[in-house]
Amino acid sequence: MKIKYLLLLALPAMMLAAACKKTDTIEVPAQASNRILSYKITNVPDEPVYGAVNDEKGTITVILPYYYYLTTIQPEIAVSEGATVSPASGVLIDNITKKLTEGANIEYVVTGKDGRKATYRLLLTTQQPEITLDELSPDAANPTVLYHSKPATSEFNFYDITGKNFIPQQELLGIFSTISYLNEQGGIVYTVVNGDNYTTRIGATVPSAAQVPEGLYRIRVTSYTRSATMKNPVKIQSR
């Protein structure tokens, strides 16, 4: 009886040993031949800025440190063996400020050695803080009046835009704030580049009647990669 009991105890171990001798081979799925393996911005003063590549969503997310004040980026792109990418690695992307503020669509097409294609969309953003604007018209029902400048007679009317987190002009890099005048439908009537700007103040000149006709306008400020629009309109008219 004792021997029979010992055999019963040993049976599970024997079955486990037999199961361990059996090897199942699992095939690793082949990687697609049309992938972006890495994406990095190299024209920066320190270490490259790497993008996060998402194959499933077809996106490349790049967060640029705003204090580099980049207006052009030069990416270095690694793709699957035998694949090609268009635009190619090293091709510059310029007008970064405009692309960031207007949400331009930048795409890369990767063609694998088997001819299959994959498209990746570049999602650019910066760590620049959001800008805020103080209202020129505290009461929306009683808009502040700004009078047209008259350049032909050297008569210019100036006013200040105040707020927070403006980027002071970077003349050597070509970075300036812009001021846009939006009509009541939200369309941009006129935009002027302004170099007289500081962290909390931008000095502006009222446009001429030829540039901005009389009427109600909301003012939008774009400072590097951030934009903000006043909620209340101002009234622009001639004296």
Residue pairs with C-beta under 8 A, 6 or more apart in sequence:
31 80
32 55
32 80
32 112
32 116
32 118
33 80
33 81
33 82
33 83
33 112
33 113
33 114
33 116
34 79
34 80
34 83
34 110
34 111
34 112
34 114
34 116
34 117
34 118
35 53
35 55
35 79
35 80
35 83
35 110
35 118
36 53
36 55
36 60
36 77
36 78
36 79
36 85
36 108
36 110
36 120
37 53
37 78
37 79
37 80
38 50
38 53
38 76
38 77
38 78
39 50
39 51
39 53
39 60
39 62
39 75
39 76
39 77
39 78
40 48
40 49
40 50
40 51
40 75
40 76
41 48
41 49
41 50
41 51
41 62
41 64
41 70
41 73
41 74
41 75
41 76
42 48
42 74
42 75
42 76
43 70
43 72
43 73
43 74
44 65
44 68
44 70
45 68
48 76
49 62
49 63
49 64
49 65
50 62
51 60
51 61
51 62
51 75
51 122
52 60
52 61
52 62
53 59
53 60
53 120
54 60
54 61
55 118
58 118
58 119
58 120
58 121
59 120
59 121
59 122
59 123
60 108
60 120
60 121
60 122
60 123
61 123
61 125
62 73
62 122
62 123
62 124
62 125
63 125
63 126
63 127
64 70
64 73
64 124
64 125
64 126
64 127
65 126
65 127
66 126
66 127
66 128
66 167
66 224
66 225
69 167
69 170
69 173
69 175
69 224
70 96
71 94
71 95
71 96
71 97
71 173
71 174
71 175
72 92
72 93
72 94
72 95
72 96
73 92
73 93
73 96
73 124
74 90
74 91
74 92
74 93
75 89
75 90
75 91
75 93
76 89
76 90
77 85
77 88
77 89
77 108
78 89
79 85
79 110
80 110
80 112
80 113
81 113
82 112
82 113
83 110
83 111
83 112
83 113
84 110
84 111
85 108
85 109
85 110
85 111
86 108
86 109
86 111
87 93
87 108
93 99
93 106
93 122
96 124
96 225
97 175
97 224
97 225
98 104
99 106
99 124
100 124
100 125
100 126
100 225
101 222
101 225
101 226
101 227
105 121
106 121
106 122
106 124
107 119
107 120
107 121
107 122
108 119
108 120
108 122
109 117
109 118
109 119
109 120
110 117
110 118
110 119
110 120
111 117
112 118
125 225
126 224
126 225
128 165
128 167
128 224
128 225
128 226
129 164
129 165
129 226
130 165
130 226
130 228
131 163
131 164
131 165
131 166
131 221
131 223
131 226
131 227
131 228
132 163
132 164
132 165
132 228
133 161
133 162
133 163
133 219
133 221
133 228
133 229
133 230
134 161
134 162
134 163
135 230
135 231
135 232
136 144
136 146
136 159
136 161
136 219
136 230
136 232
136 234
137 143
137 144
137 230
137 232
137 233
137 234
138 232
139 232
140 231
140 232
140 233
143 216
143 232
143 233
143 234
143 235
144 234
144 235
145 234
145 235
145 236
145 237
146 157
146 159
146 206
146 234
146 235
146 236
146 237
147 157
147 206
147 236
147 237
147 238
147 239
148 157
148 206
148 207
148 208
148 209
148 212
148 214
148 236
148 237
148 238
148 239
149 155
149 156
149 157
149 205
149 206
149 207
149 208
150 156
150 208
151 208
156 205
156 206
157 205
157 206
158 203
158 204
158 205
158 206
159 204
159 205
159 206
160 201
160 202
160 203
160 204
161 179
161 201
161 202
161 204
161 219
161 221
162 200
162 201
162 202
163 200
163 221
163 228
164 199
164 200
165 199
165 223
165 226
166 177
166 197
166 198
166 199
166 200
166 201
166 202
166 221
166 223
167 175
167 177
167 197
167 223
167 224
168 197
168 198
168 199
169 175
169 176
169 177
169 195
169 196
169 197
170 176
171 195
175 224
176 193
176 194
176 195
176 197
177 193
177 194
177 197
177 202
177 221
177 222
177 223
177 224
178 191
178 192
178 193
178 194
178 221
178 222
179 191
179 192
179 194
179 202
179 204
179 219
179 220
179 221
180 188
180 190
180 191
180 219
180 220
180 221
180 222
181 188
181 189
181 190
181 191
181 207
181 212
181 217
181 218
181 219
181 220
181 236
182 188
182 189
182 217
182 218
182 219
182 220
182 229
183 189
183 215
183 216
183 217
184 215
184 216
184 233
188 220
189 212
189 213
189 217
190 207
190 211
190 212
192 204
192 205
192 207
194 202
194 203
194 204
196 202
196 203
196 204
197 203
197 223
202 221
206 236
207 236
209 238
212 236
214 236
214 237
214 238
215 235
215 236
216 233
216 234
216 235
216 236
217 233
217 234
217 235
217 236
218 229
218 230
218 231
218 232
218 233
218 234
219 229
219 230
219 234
220 227
220 228
220 229
220 230
221 227
221 228
221 229
